Amino acid sequence: MSGFTCTKRFSLRILRPALFSPVILALSILPAAAQVFTVTPEGIDGKYLDFQPTNIAISTVPLTNHNREDLLRFLQSEQGFAMRPLPISTITLKANGPMQPNGSDYVNAIREKGLAVKAGDRVVLTDIKIEKDRILLDFNGGPEHKHKWLRHISIGMDPNMTTPVVADEQQAPSGTRITLIFPNAVPDMTGMQVEALVKPIVDFNLKTPVQAYSDTLPPALRKSILDHHVLVGMNKDMVIAALGQPKNKIRETEGQMPFEEWIYGEPPDPVQFVRINGNRVIRLEIAKVGEPPIIRTENEMGDYWNTQPKENVRIVKLGDQAPTQPGAETAPRAAPSLKNPGEKLPADSQASTPQMGPVQFPKDNPQTAGQTTTPPAQQPASQTGSQSQTSSQPKSAPAQPPADSSDQPAATSPPPQQPPPAAAPLLTAGRPAA
């Protein structure tokens, strides 16, 4: 998940396989409703949600061809510093007017498209286009491929051996585009005026990255960073701007509180131990050779964070969400169809046209529910002929008993088979012995 950091950190140290299995079992039985954590967009502070328009004098005369060439020559490959986090998308800026997207929409653009550069990072103007009423400025390659359509077109005789007109770039775009819009046509102006109009977003003045970042902060905090002093209450970006990247980082735990110890300097020079919890400095220790260490734990930022707008925070809850209606999951659904939602065909209005409906499954008969049918037992071959003769008689005619002979005793016929409840009764007759 690019562009986000989790404010809670979890660490697992595998001691033994036998001890690791109960840990997994304990985590698996946790309730889903309790799995809640907070994520904050990386590098986006509340102060970047506000935008102050510029007030630059602009001519009403349209841009001439000669000044157009001078403007392109002046801005080509110009370098500046981002005054706020820039998304990998297009920013629309009206001359001496508002910026779009702005506020929470600006944060959503960074979340959806990705973060191109952080505040204070260096950017390079790679492409300039002047159209009728706007100037398009691409930084760090822009948010789109250079050849947006030509890289999808191939020419050749063999469909299996064609090559695209322009080779596709393997690397995804990671730049930003600023579209500077004017009320009518692009006025006759210089490159310095264009840079002044986009200064709230990109500053082209010659400065170091530390100066570029400190210009976005209040004067007192700016002075501390330029003097390379760390204050208790600073965030990580401020510490890096003041002292740079630390050579050593140590992660420890004090009680139930995890923290990081950033170490700057080596003896015999003073060594600074900056303790960070979350995104704030909570303790600063300065150790000098032959002197007792200086430890500061009190907040030295004053009410800076209370006066700043709150960071853009959203809460993500893990687990399935219960349906708003109790019967929403078991409600009957429409039959499958190739029609779009809401689409109707001419045949739908005709009563004679069969309509697709839900599948109707056969229902059980309550009278025969729970009863099982048993197939008739096999009878001897001697009785098969008699049954066939009896079955050939009409159903209305009663079965004729066999002729009784007084000379020869009649053989006992087997008892008739019990017919199944649902089938018609079988008619059987005894046959005298020969």
BELTACOR-V119581 format. One record per residue. N is the residue number from 0. RES is the residue in one small letter. PSI is psi as a letter, one per 40 degrees, with the letter a starting at -180 (none if undefined). OMEGA is omega in whole degrees, -180 to 180 (NA if undefined). Layout:
n & res & psi & omega
N & RES & PSI & OMEGA
N & RES & PSI & OMEGA
This chain:
n & res & psi & omega
0 & m & g & -175
1 & s & i & 176
2 & g & e & -179
3 & f & i & 174
4 & t & i & 179
5 & c & h & -178
6 & t & e & 177
7 & k & h & -178
8 & r & i & 180
9 & f & h & 179
10 & s & h & 178
11 & l & h & 176
12 & r & h & -176
13 & i & h & 179
14 & l & d & 179
15 & r & i & 176
16 & p & d & -178
17 & a & d & 179
18 & l & d & -177
19 & f & d & -179
20 & s & d & 177
21 & p & d & 178
22 & v & d & 179
23 & i & d & 180
24 & l & d & -179
25 & a & d & 179
26 & l & d & -177
27 & s & d & -177
28 & i & e & 177
29 & l & i & 179
30 & p & i & -178
31 & a & d & -177
32 & a & d & -178
33 & a & e & -178
34 & q & g & -179
35 & v & h & 175
36 & f & i & -175
37 & t & h & 177
38 & v & i & 179
39 & t & h & 176
40 & p & h & -175
41 & e & h & 174
42 & g & e & -178
43 & i & h & 176
44 & d & i & -178
45 & g & d & -178
46 & k & e & 180
47 & y & e & 179
48 & l & d & 180
49 & d & i & 180
50 & f & h & 179
51 & q & h & 180
52 & p & i & 178
53 & t & i & 178
54 & n & g & -177
55 & i & h & 177
56 & a & h & -178
57 & i & h & 179
58 & s & i & 177
59 & t & e & 179
60 & v & h & 180
61 & p & i & -178
62 & l & h & 178
63 & t & i & -179
64 & n & d & -179
65 & h & d & 179
66 & n & d & 177
67 & r & d & 179
68 & e & d & 178
69 & d & d & -180
70 & l & d & 178
71 & l & d & -179
72 & r & d & -178
73 & f & d & -175
74 & l & e & -175
75 & q & h & 178
76 & s & f & 177
77 & e & i & -178
78 & q & i & 179
79 & g & a & -179
80 & f & h & 179
81 & a & h & 179
82 & m & e & 179
83 & r & i & 174
84 & p & h & -177
85 & l & h & 178
86 & p & i & 175
87 & i & g & -179
88 & s & a & -178
89 & t & h & 175
90 & i & h & 180
91 & t & h & -178
92 & l & h & 175
93 & k & i & -178
94 & a & h & -177
95 & n & f & -178
96 & g & a & -176
97 & p & i & 179
98 & m & i & 177
99 & q & h & 0
100 & p & i & -177
101 & n & i & 178
102 & g & b & -178
103 & s & d & 176
104 & d & d & 178
105 & y & d & 177
106 & v & d & 178
107 & n & d & 177
108 & a & d & 178
109 & i & d & 180
110 & r & d & -176
111 & e & d & -175
112 & k & d & -178
113 & g & i & -178
114 & l & h & 179
115 & a & d & 179
116 & v & i & 175
117 & k & i & 177
118 & a & h & -179
119 & g & e & 178
120 & d & i & -180
121 & r & h & 176
122 & v & i & -178
123 & v & h & 178
124 & l & h & -173
125 & t & d & -178
126 & d & i & 178
127 & i & h & 175
128 & k & h & 179
129 & i & h & 179
130 & e & a & -172
131 & k & d & -176
132 & d & e & -177
133 & r & i & 175
134 & i & h & -179
135 & l & h & -179
136 & l & h & 179
137 & d & h & 179
138 & f & h & 178
139 & n & f & 177
140 & g & e & 178
141 & g & i & -178
142 & p & e & -178
143 & e & i & 176
144 & h & i & -178
145 & k & d & 177
146 & h & g & -172
147 & k & d & -175
148 & w & d & -175
149 & l & d & -179
150 & r & e & 177
151 & h & e & -178
152 & i & h & 179
153 & s & i & -179
154 & i & h & 178
155 & g & i & 180
156 & m & d & -179
157 & d & h & -179
158 & p & e & -180
159 & n & e & -176
160 & m & f & -179
161 & t & i & 177
162 & t & i & 179
163 & p & i & 180
164 & v & d & 178
165 & v & h & -179
166 & a & h & -179
167 & d & h & 178
168 & e & h & -178
169 & q & d & -177
170 & q & h & 180
171 & a & i & 178
172 & p & i & -179
173 & s & f & -179
174 & g & a & -177
175 & t & i & 176
176 & r & h & 175
177 & i & h & 178
178 & t & h & -179
179 & l & h & -173
180 & i & h & 178
181 & f & i & -176
182 & p & d & -179
183 & n & b & 177
184 & a & i & 178
185 & v & h & -176
186 & p & i & 177
187 & d & h & -173
188 & m & i & -180
189 & t & i & 178
190 & g & d & 178
191 & m & d & 179
192 & q & d & 177
193 & v & d & 179
194 & e & d & 178
195 & a & d & -180
196 & l & d & -178
197 & v & e & -178
198 & k & d & 176
199 & p & e & 180
200 & i & d & -180
201 & v & h & 179
202 & d & h & -177
203 & f & e & 178
204 & n & i & -178
205 & l & h & -179
206 & k & i & 176
207 & t & i & 177
208 & p & d & 178
209 & v & d & 177
210 & q & d & 180
211 & a & d & 179
212 & y & d & -178
213 & s & d & 178
214 & d & e & 178
215 & t & e & -175
216 & l & i & 176
217 & p & i & -176
218 & p & d & -178
219 & a & d & 179
220 & l & d & 177
221 & r & d & -180
222 & k & d & 179
223 & s & d & -180
224 & i & d & 179
225 & l & d & 176
226 & d & e & 177
227 & h & f & 177
228 & h & h & 178
229 & v & h & 179
230 & l & i & 176
231 & v & h & -176
232 & g & e & 178
233 & m & i & 173
234 & n & a & -175
235 & k & d & -179
236 & d & d & 179
237 & m & d & 178
238 & v & d & 179
239 & i & d & 178
240 & a & d & -178
241 & a & d & -174
242 & l & e & -177
243 & g & a & 179
244 & q & h & 180
245 & p & i & 177
246 & k & d & -179
247 & n & i & 175
248 & k & h & -180
249 & i & h & 177
250 & r & h & -179
251 & e & i & 178
252 & t & h & 177
253 & e & h & -173
254 & g & b & 176
255 & q & e & -175
256 & m & h & 174
257 & p & i & 179
258 & f & i & 175
259 & e & i & 177
260 & e & h & 176
261 & w & h & -175
262 & i & h & 178
263 & y & h & 175
264 & g & i & 178
265 & e & i & 177
266 & p & i & 7
267 & p & e & 177
268 & d & i & 177
269 & p & i & -180
270 & v & h & -180
271 & q & h & 177
272 & f & h & -178
273 & v & h & -179
274 & r & h & -175
275 & i & h & 174
276 & n & h & -175
277 & g & b & 178
278 & n & f & -178
279 & r & i & 174
280 & v & h & -178
281 & i & e & -178
282 & r & h & 178
283 & l & h & 179
284 & e & h & 179
285 & i & h & -178
286 & a & h & 177
287 & k & i & -177
288 & v & h & 177
289 & g & e & -180
290 & e & i & 176
291 & p & i & -178
292 & p & i & 177
293 & i & h & -177
294 & i & h & 178
295 & r & h & 179
296 & t & e & -180
297 & e & i & 179
298 & n & h & -180
299 & e & e & 180
300 & m & e & -178
301 & g & b & 179
302 & d & f & -178
303 & y & d & -176
304 & w & d & 177
305 & n & d & 180
306 & t & e & -180
307 & q & i & 175
308 & p & i & -179
309 & k & i & 177
310 & e & i & 179
311 & n & h & -174
312 & v & h & 172
313 & r & i & -176
314 & i & h & 179
315 & v & h & 179
316 & k & h & 179
317 & l & i & 179
318 & g & i & 180
319 & d & i & 178
320 & q & h & -180
321 & a & i & 180
322 & p & i & 180
323 & t & d & 178
324 & q & h & -177
325 & p & d & -178
326 & g & e & -176
327 & a & d & -177
328 & e & d & -177
329 & t & e & -179
330 & a & i & 179
331 & p & h & 180
332 & r & i & 180
333 & a & i & 179
334 & a & i & 179
335 & p & i & -177
336 & s & i & 176
337 & l & e & 180
338 & k & i & 175
339 & n & i & 178
340 & p & h & -179
341 & g & e & -178
342 & e & h & 179
343 & k & i & 178
344 & l & i & 179
345 & p & d & -178
346 & a & e & -179
347 & d & d & -179
348 & s & e & 180
349 & q & h & -178
350 & a & d & -178
351 & s & e & -178
352 & t & h & 179
353 & p & h & -179
354 & q & i & 178
355 & m & h & 180
356 & g & i & 179
357 & p & i & -179
358 & v & h & 179
359 & q & h & 179
360 & f & i & 179
361 & p & i & -179
362 & k & i & -180
363 & d & i & 176
364 & n & h & -178
365 & p & d & -179
366 & q & d & -178
367 & t & e & -179
368 & a & h & 178
369 & g & e & 179
370 & q & i & 179
371 & t & i & 179
372 & t & h & 179
373 & t & h & 180
374 & p & i & 179
375 & p & i & 179
376 & a & i & 179
377 & q & h & -179
378 & q & i & 179
379 & p & i & -178
380 & a & d & -179
381 & s & d & -179
382 & q & e & -177
383 & t & d & 180
384 & g & d & 179
385 & s & d & 180
386 & q & d & 179
387 & s & d & 178
388 & q & d & -179
389 & t & d & -179
390 & s & d & 179
391 & s & e & 180
392 & q & i & 177
393 & p & i & -179
394 & k & d & -178
395 & s & d & -178
396 & a & h & 179
397 & p & i & 180
398 & a & h & -179
399 & q & h & 178
400 & p & i & -179
401 & p & i & 180
402 & a & h & -177
403 & d & h & -180
404 & s & h & 180
405 & s & d & -179
406 & d & d & -176
407 & q & h & 179
408 & p & i & -179
409 & a & i & 178
410 & a & i & 179
411 & t & h & 180
412 & s & i & 179
413 & p & i & 180
414 & p & i & -179
415 & p & i & 179
416 & q & i & 179
417 & q & h & -178
418 & p & i & 176
419 & p & i & -175
420 & p & d & -173
421 & a & e & -175
422 & a & i & 178
423 & a & i & -179
424 & p & h & 178
425 & l & h & 179
426 & l & h & 180
427 & t & i & 180
428 & a & i & 179
429 & g & i & -178
430 & r & h & -179
431 & p & i & 179
432 & a & i & -177
433 & a & none & NA
